[in-house]
Amino acid sequence: MNLIDQKFKELKKQDKTALIPFLTMGDPDIETSIQIIKELEAAGADIVELGLPYSDPLADGPVIQRASERALKHNINIHSCLEIAKKARQKNVSLPFILFTYYNPVLQFGLESFFEELQAHQISGVIIPDLPIEEDEEVRAISERYQIHLIPLVAPTSKDRITSISKKAAGFVYCVSSLGVTGVRSSFYDGIDDFISLVKQSTDLPVAVGFGISTNEQFAKFSKICDGVVVGSAIVRNIEEQLPLLQSAETKEKGLLQIREFVAQLKE
């Protein structure tokens, strides 16, 4: 069984909601990314999105853009992300991994080779936000062959496409909570509850929500209506705040501990 399916099945039995952190791989460096993944698991994360840094990110706000800029200084690419996943497994991390990437790096890598490598490195799912369902037939067929879930995004502006998107979904359906790019928010799209309800009516798969969620109160709110909650910019921003600690051998452990504590309090 795919690890994403297994995790949601376990959480459903426990009546719990998945916490799904997003990280920009290679920010601030490869070794620290591996250590942060370990901290996320210790903090109670259930699934982790491994974000491939990209020079022209369609869906990412300024916090993740800055993280991508820092990571790209180290020439982070798909191979680097896969290596981070491999080394995290070697450190006994058992969380399901999802690779978040844009389509061009996948195309450059080669579709067949890409999914073959995802499978070899125990990546359970992939999110490609700039690949519309109307054009994903070839990618989806290969993903299914390698048993890697191609996870779709559905936005409040896509109400007339909810059913068609959900029918093609695998792993879970990722609902975008806000209009625009990623980023910490104090409020969300006014009709978000009704929107998520429509998505849940369209599929038997788990439904997760992301974009802008940053606090314990927001996690609690969405936990009542969703199977999973994605937290990205808030965690990436916290990592950015810890950079002075993370970049010194003497204080790195303190910086990692503060990241763990920030993520742990989201579920408290």
Secondary structure, DSSP 8 states (H G I E B T S, - for coil): --HHHHHHHHHHHTT--EEEEEEETTSS-HHHHHHHHHHHHHHT-S-EEEE---SS-SS--HHHHHHHHHHHTTT--HHHHHHHHHHHHHTT--S-EEEE--HHHHHHH-HHHHHHHHHHTT--EEE-TT--GGG-HHHHHHHHHTT-EE--EE-GGGGGGHHHHHHH--S-EEEE-SSSS----SS--TTHHHHHHHHHHT-SS-EEEESS--SHHHHHHHHTT-SEEEE-HHHHHHHHHTHHHHTSTTTHHHHHHHHHHHHHHHH-
